[in-house]
Amino acid sequence: MSPAKVIRIIGVVLAIAVALIPAIPIHLGALLLAIVGLIIGCYVAADNRKNLFLMVVVLAVVVDPAVGAGALDAIPVIGSYIGNILSSLKALLAAACVTSITMIIKEMLSE
């Protein structure tokens, strides 16, 4: 298994854990998601960067209650859990976008 796959799996498991385990302090969970997200961004292939950016935008629209009108909260019982997981994934992938943007700028300057 490649290091990229391992770090992606760790990131998704961490996002789920931060969303579902209330014993993890919010600031610590956000810090861990940001660090792992920055590492994940290093492994995003140039062909997949647009997909990453699009995924973050879509997650921002779906998860934000002001924009998405709380659509996930309308799902009985599990809606709030799904919303929390997607919100954590959004934070993870947003950090990966920061690294990807930095890599794009580095590539543009080194041409």
N, C-alpha and C positions, 0 to 999 in steps of 0.2 A: 504494500500500500504506500502510495507516495506521501511525502510530507504535506502537500497541499490538501489531500483528502483528509488526513489526520487532523490538521488544524481547522478545516471546515467542520468536521464532525464535532470537535471540541467546542467550536463556536456555537453551533446549534444546540448542543447539550447544555452549554453554559447559559444561553439565552432562555431555554426552557426552565432551567433551574432558577435563574434570577426571577423569572415571571411567576413561578409557582411556589417557591419556598419563601415564606414570609420572614424567616429568621435571618435572611441575608439583608444587611442594611442597604438602603437604596444607593447611597453614595459609593459603597464598595462594589455593588453589582454594576453600576454604571462605569466605574473605573475598569473593572475586569472586562466588560463588553467592549469598551473603547480600546484597550490594549490588544485584545484578541482580534478585534476588527481591523486595527492598523496592521497587524501581522497578516491577516487574511488578504488584505489589499495588495500585499506584495506578491501573492500567488495568482492574482487575477490575470488571465491572458488578455492580450490586447484585443482579441476578437470578442471577448465577453464583457468588456467594460461598459458598452452601451446597455447590455442587459442588466448589469449591476445598477447603473444609474436609473434605469427605468423601474427596476424593482423597488428601489428606495422611494421614488416618487409615488408609485402606486401604493406602497405600504403607508406612506404619509397620508395619502388621501383616505385610505380605508380605515386606518386606526384613529385618525384625528376625529373626535366627536363633533367638532364644529363643521368640518367639511363633509365627513361621511355620515353625519346625522346620527351617530351612534348605532349604526346598522348591526354591529356585532353584539351590542347589548340586547338587541331584540331577540336573539336566539336564547331560548330558555335554558337554564342551568349552566351550560358551558360557554355561553357567549362572552362573559367577562374574562374567563380563562383564556379563550382563544385571542381576545383582544390584547391581553397582557403579554401573551407569547409573541404575537405579531409586533407589538410595540418594542419588545426586547430585540427581536430580529431586526427591526428598523434601526435601532441604535447601533447594533453590530454592523449592519451593512452600510450605514452612514459613515462609520469610522473607516470601513474598507474603501468607501468612495474617496475619502480624504487622501489615503495613500495612493489610490489609482490616479487621482488628479495630479498629485505631486509627481508621479511617475510619468504622466503625459507631458507635464511641463518640462521635466528633465530630458525627455526624449526630444521635445521640440527645440530645446536649447542646445542639444548636442548634435543636431543635424548639420 
